[in-house]
Amino acid sequence: MIQREASAKLIELSKQYPVITITGPRQSGKTTLCKSLFPLKDYANLEDPETRMFASSDPKGFLSRFANGAVINEVQRVPQLLSYLQVVVDEHKLPGEFIITGSQNILLLSAISQSLAGRTAIMHLLPLSVFELAEYAEYRLSDELYEFMYKGFYPNVYNLNLNPSENYGFYISTYVEKDIRDLLKISDLNKFELFLKICASRTGQVVNLSSMGNDCGLSHNTIKQWLSLLETSYIIKLSNPYYKNYGKRFIKSPKLYFLDTGLLCYLLGIRNKGHIDVHPLKGQIFETFVFSELLKTLYNQGKDENIYFLRDTKGYEVDFILDAGIELKSIEVKLSQTINEEFFKNLNALSALTGGKIEKYLIYGGSEAKIYKDIKIIPWQNIHNIFAQ
């Protein structure tokens, strides 16, 4: 089993809070991680119809079975269980008594805010990161960027050596559409599949609801609702613009990113790693890859998801801004393996705009770390190192 970077933070939190909540997309490894970190706890899966019926009809009896706490999977399936869980942990006052997981973030967090506020720590677990694969699985990373972007990072692709295109096709038709049916009762799944593909073609771009609606034949409000649903199910993430009284010339709509490039490649019709090199969106696929890796590192360390971008109406743009409160990290992303001075102009402009000190980085498709003046050049394999700077 590939060791997960989030393990250390989860163990730390389990010594402080009575309940640990782990959210993330289906098949990202939540259950495997919980069972490995807490092997002595009982396990209950609320996807199982009999277990779900028991928990729903007799929550007190269900929880009474777990003398030493438990790992409860997909707890959003029985949200009323959390109120009874609150009573149990308040009586016992034991750290790390229950570990609960869920794959529908908005349903789970809404229920938690009502029942477990102040009693639970919340962690998000996305699929594997490049750091985890390099550090714990001994994968060779020197020249396999396109392979990683094509394969994506869901654990079963690596653990079971699955065909990526087949795996993500099944993923869409089972997990994603199942969640869609549960949440919105969408009857026309063909139209939703078209919407998914339209979203894939817009990864790394500023969201334009009207344009997307025209392409899909859907209303502005429906597009907005479906985007929220994809974000809820950990398929996409919307990155907000960074602006602090810089005037009206800056774009204030979010950018759309997929959280896994394997799923993205499948929706774009990419069926082998060689297709990426000739695909017109290969730069946006790489930018999506970088965004996902940055977000994974933040989540695995239990940090806030403070990844922004900056763009004005004349085309000036900074790909990513990490806001840690007392400092900013400005990041430009280029797929090229060759460094060009043109890559640095936007990074330097942000310093003049904010008037503050900013750490500057260029993440590129090459394999050698360098420093150019005050800009740190980071190869794609070492994105994780930005957080150690």
C-alpha positions in Angstrom: 0.0 0.0 0.0 1.2 3.5 -0.9 1.7 5.5 2.3 -0.3 8.7 2.4 1.2 12.1 3.4 -2.0 12.9 5.3 -1.3 10.1 7.8 0.8 12.1 10.2 -1.7 14.9 10.4 -4.6 12.5 10.9 -2.8 10.7 13.8 -2.1 14.1 15.4 -5.7 15.2 15.1 -7.0 11.9 16.5 -5.2 12.7 19.7 -7.0 16.0 20.0 -10.6 15.6 18.7 -13.3 12.9 19.5 -14.3 12.7 15.9 -12.2 12.9 12.8 -14.0 13.6 9.5 -12.4 12.7 6.2 -14.0 13.8 3.0 -12.9 13.3 -0.6 -13.9 11.8 -3.9 -14.9 8.2 -4.2 -12.0 5.8 -4.6 -9.4 8.3 -3.3 -8.3 5.9 -0.6 -10.2 7.1 2.4 -11.3 3.7 3.7 -7.9 2.1 3.0 -6.2 4.9 4.9 -8.6 4.7 7.9 -8.2 0.9 8.2 -4.4 1.2 8.1 -4.2 4.0 10.7 -6.9 2.7 13.0 -6.7 -1.1 12.7 -8.2 -1.9 16.1 -11.5 0.0 15.4 -14.6 -1.6 14.1 -15.7 -0.7 10.6 -19.2 0.1 9.3 -20.0 1.0 5.7 -23.3 2.9 5.3 -23.3 2.1 1.5 -24.3 -1.4 2.6 -28.2 -1.4 2.5 -28.6 -3.5 5.7 -26.0 -1.5 7.7 -27.7 1.7 6.5 -31.1 0.5 7.5 -29.9 -0.4 10.9 -28.2 2.9 11.4 -31.2 4.8 10.2 -33.9 2.9 12.1 -32.0 2.4 15.4 -29.1 4.9 15.6 -28.7 4.4 19.4 -28.5 0.6 18.9 -26.2 1.0 16.0 -23.7 3.1 17.9 -23.9 1.0 21.0 -22.2 -1.8 19.2 -18.9 0.1 19.1 -17.4 0.0 22.6 -14.0 1.3 21.3 -15.3 3.7 18.6 -15.4 2.9 14.9 -14.6 3.9 11.4 -18.0 4.8 9.7 -17.8 5.1 5.9 -20.1 7.3 3.8 -21.8 8.8 6.8 -23.7 11.3 4.7 -26.0 8.4 3.8 -27.5 8.6 7.3 -27.0 12.3 8.3 -29.3 12.0 11.3 -26.8 9.6 12.8 -24.5 12.5 13.6 -26.8 13.9 16.3 -26.7 10.7 18.2 -22.9 10.5 17.6 -22.7 13.9 19.3 -24.3 12.6 22.4 -22.0 9.6 22.6 -18.7 11.5 22.2 -19.9 14.1 24.7 -20.5 11.4 27.2 -17.2 9.5 26.7 -14.9 12.5 26.0 -12.4 10.3 24.3 -10.0 11.6 21.6 -10.2 9.8 18.3 -13.2 7.7 19.2 -14.9 7.9 15.8 -13.5 8.3 12.3 -16.2 9.2 9.8 -15.8 9.5 6.0 -17.9 10.9 3.2 -17.7 11.6 -0.5 -20.4 14.2 -0.8 -18.8 17.2 0.8 -21.8 19.6 1.0 -24.2 17.1 2.5 -21.6 15.9 5.1 -20.3 19.3 6.1 -23.9 20.7 6.4 -24.8 17.9 8.8 -21.6 18.3 10.7 -22.1 22.0 11.2 -25.4 21.3 12.9 -24.3 18.3 15.1 -20.6 18.1 15.5 -19.4 21.7 15.5 -16.3 22.0 17.8 -16.1 18.2 18.2 -14.5 17.2 14.9 -11.5 17.9 12.9 -12.0 17.9 9.1 -9.5 16.6 6.6 -9.8 16.3 2.8 -8.2 13.4 1.0 -7.7 13.7 -2.7 -6.1 11.0 -4.9 -2.4 10.3 -4.8 0.2 13.0 -5.3 3.4 12.9 -7.2 5.2 13.3 -3.9 3.5 10.2 -2.5 4.3 8.1 -5.6 7.9 9.2 -5.6 8.5 9.0 -1.8 6.6 5.8 -1.0 6.1 3.8 -4.2 9.5 4.2 -5.9 8.1 5.4 -9.2 10.6 6.8 -11.6 9.7 10.5 -12.3 12.5 11.7 -14.5 10.7 11.8 -17.8 7.2 10.5 -17.3 5.1 13.7 -17.0 2.7 12.8 -19.8 2.2 9.3 -18.4 1.3 10.7 -15.0 -1.1 13.3 -16.4 -2.7 10.6 -18.6 -3.0 7.9 -15.8 -4.2 10.4 -13.2 -3.7 9.6 -9.5 -6.6 7.4 -8.3 -4.9 4.7 -6.2 -6.5 1.7 -7.9 -4.9 2.7 -11.2 -1.5 2.0 -9.6 -2.4 -0.7 -7.0 -4.3 -2.8 -9.6 -2.5 -1.6 -12.7 -5.8 -0.7 -14.4 -6.2 0.7 -17.8 -6.7 4.4 -17.2 -9.3 5.1 -19.9 -11.4 2.1 -18.9 -11.1 3.0 -15.2 -12.3 6.6 -15.7 -15.0 5.5 -18.0 -16.4 3.2 -15.3 -15.8 5.9 -12.7 -18.0 8.3 -14.6 -20.8 5.8 -15.3 -20.9 4.4 -11.7 -19.8 6.8 -9.0 -20.2 10.2 -10.6 -23.6 9.5 -12.2 -24.8 7.7 -9.0 -24.0 10.8 -6.9 -25.7 13.0 -9.5 -28.9 10.9 -9.4 -28.9 11.0 -5.6 -28.4 14.7 -5.4 -30.3 16.3 -8.3 -32.5 13.5 -9.7 -31.3 14.4 -13.2 -33.2 12.4 -15.7 -31.2 13.3 -18.9 -27.8 11.9 -18.1 -26.7 12.3 -21.7 -27.0 16.1 -21.3 -25.0 15.9 -18.1 -22.2 13.9 -19.8 -22.1 16.7 -22.4 -21.8 19.2 -19.6 -18.9 17.2 -18.1 -17.1 17.3 -21.5 -17.7 21.0 -21.8 -16.3 21.6 -18.4 -13.2 19.5 -19.4 -12.6 21.7 -22.4 -12.7 24.8 -20.0 -10.2 23.5 -17.4 -7.8 26.3 -16.4 -10.2 28.9 -17.8 -12.3 31.6 -16.2 -15.9 30.4 -15.8 -18.3 32.0 -18.2 -21.8 30.7 -17.3 -23.5 32.1 -20.3 -21.1 30.6 -22.8 -21.2 27.2 -21.1 -25.0 27.4 -21.1 -25.1 28.1 -24.8 -22.8 25.2 -25.6 -24.8 22.8 -23.4 -28.3 24.1 -24.1 -28.9 24.8 -20.4 -29.9 27.9 -18.4 -27.5 30.1 -16.5 -28.9 28.8 -13.2 -28.6 25.2 -14.2 -25.0 25.5 -15.2 -24.3 27.2 -11.8 -26.1 24.5 -9.9 -24.3 21.7 -11.8 -20.9 23.3 -11.3 -21.6 23.4 -7.6 -22.6 19.7 -7.7 -19.3 18.8 -9.4 -17.4 20.7 -6.8 -19.4 19.0 -4.1 -18.4 15.6 -5.5 -14.7 16.5 -5.8 -14.6 16.4 -9.6 -13.7 20.0 -10.0 -12.5 22.9 -7.9 -13.2 26.6 -8.5 -10.2 28.8 -7.8 -11.2 32.4 -6.8 -9.5 35.5 -8.1 -7.1 37.4 -5.8 -7.9 41.1 -5.5 -7.7 43.6 -2.7 -9.0 46.9 -3.8 -7.1 46.8 -7.0 -9.9 48.4 -9.0 -12.5 47.2 -11.4 -10.1 46.2 -14.2 -9.4 42.8 -12.6 -11.6 39.8 -13.5 -13.6 38.6 -10.5 -15.0 35.3 -11.8 -13.5 32.0 -10.7 -11.4 29.6 -12.7 -12.3 26.0 -13.2 -10.0 23.1 -12.6 -10.4 19.3 -12.6 -9.0 17.7 -9.5 -7.6 14.7 -11.4 -5.9 14.9 -14.8 -6.7 11.2 -15.6 -10.4 11.9 -15.4 -9.8 15.1 -17.3 -7.9 13.3 -20.1 -10.7 10.7 -20.4 -13.3 13.4 -20.9 -11.1 15.2 -23.5 -10.9 12.0 -25.5 -7.2 11.3 -24.7 -6.7 7.6 -24.8 -2.9 7.3 -24.4 -0.1 9.5 -23.1 1.1 10.3 -26.6 -2.2 12.1 -27.3 -1.3 14.8 -24.8 1.7 16.0 -26.7 -0.4 16.9 -29.7 -3.5 18.0 -27.9 -4.4 21.8 -28.1 -5.1 21.9 -24.4 -1.9 20.3 -23.2 -0.8 23.5 -21.5 -4.1 23.7 -19.6 -3.8 20.0 -18.7 -0.4 20.8 -17.1 -1.8 23.8 -15.3 -4.6 21.6 -14.0 -2.0 19.1 -12.8 0.0 21.8 -10.9 -3.2 23.1 -9.3 -4.2 19.7 -8.1 -0.7 19.0 -6.7 -0.7 22.3 -4.8 -4.2 21.6 -3.4 -3.2 18.0 -2.4 -0.2 19.2 -0.4 -2.3 21.9 1.4 -5.0 19.3 2.3 -2.5 16.6 3.3 -0.9 19.1 5.8 -4.3 20.2 7.1 -4.0 23.7 5.7 -6.5 26.0 4.1 -7.1 25.9 0.4 -5.8 29.4 -0.3 -5.0 29.1 -4.0 -5.9 32.1 -6.0 -5.2 33.6 -9.5 -4.9 37.1 -10.8 -6.0 38.3 -14.2 -6.9 41.7 -15.6 -9.1 42.7 -18.5 -6.0 43.3 -20.7 -4.6 39.8 -20.3 -2.0 40.2 -17.5 -2.2 37.1 -15.4 -0.5 35.3 -12.5 -1.4 31.6 -12.6 -1.5 30.9 -8.9 -1.2 32.9 -5.7 -0.8 31.2 -2.4 -2.0 33.4 0.5 -0.6 32.3 3.8 -1.7 35.4 5.6 1.7 37.0 6.3 3.2 36.1 2.9 2.3 35.5 -0.7 3.7 33.0 -3.1 3.3 33.9 -6.7 3.5 31.0 -9.2 3.8 30.9 -13.0 3.2 27.6 -14.8 4.8 26.6 -18.1 4.8 23.2 -19.7 8.0 23.9 -21.7 11.2 22.2 -20.7 13.2 25.2 -21.9 13.3 28.4 -19.7 12.5 31.7 -21.5 12.8 35.1 -19.9 9.3 35.9 -21.1 8.0 33.5 -18.4 9.0 35.9 -15.6 7.3 39.1 -16.6 4.0 38.5 -14.8 5.7 37.4 -11.7 7.6 40.6 -11.4 4.5 42.8 -12.0 2.6 41.4 -9.0 5.3 42.8 -6.6 4.7 46.3 -8.0 1.0 45.9 -7.7 0.9 44.8 -4.1 3.8 46.7 -2.8 4.7 43.8 -0.5 7.3 41.1 -0.5 6.4 38.1 -2.6 8.1 34.8 -3.1 8.2 34.0 -6.8 8.2 30.6 -8.5 8.1 29.1 -11.9 6.9 25.5 -12.2 7.9 24.0 -15.6 8.0 20.8 -17.5 11.7 20.3 -17.1 13.6 18.3 -14.5 16.3 20.7 -13.1 15.8 23.2 -10.2 17.3 26.6 -10.8 17.3 30.2 -9.5 16.9 33.2 -11.8 17.5 36.4 -9.9 14.8 36.2 -7.1 12.7 33.6 -8.9 12.9 29.9 -7.9 12.5 27.6 -10.8 10.8 24.3 -9.7 10.6 21.2 -11.9 7.2 19.5 -11.9 8.5 16.6 -9.8 9.2 18.9 -6.9 6.0 21.0 -6.6 5.7 19.7 -3.0 9.0 21.6 -2.2 7.3 25.0 -2.6 5.7 24.5 0.8 9.1 23.8 2.4 10.6 27.1 1.1 
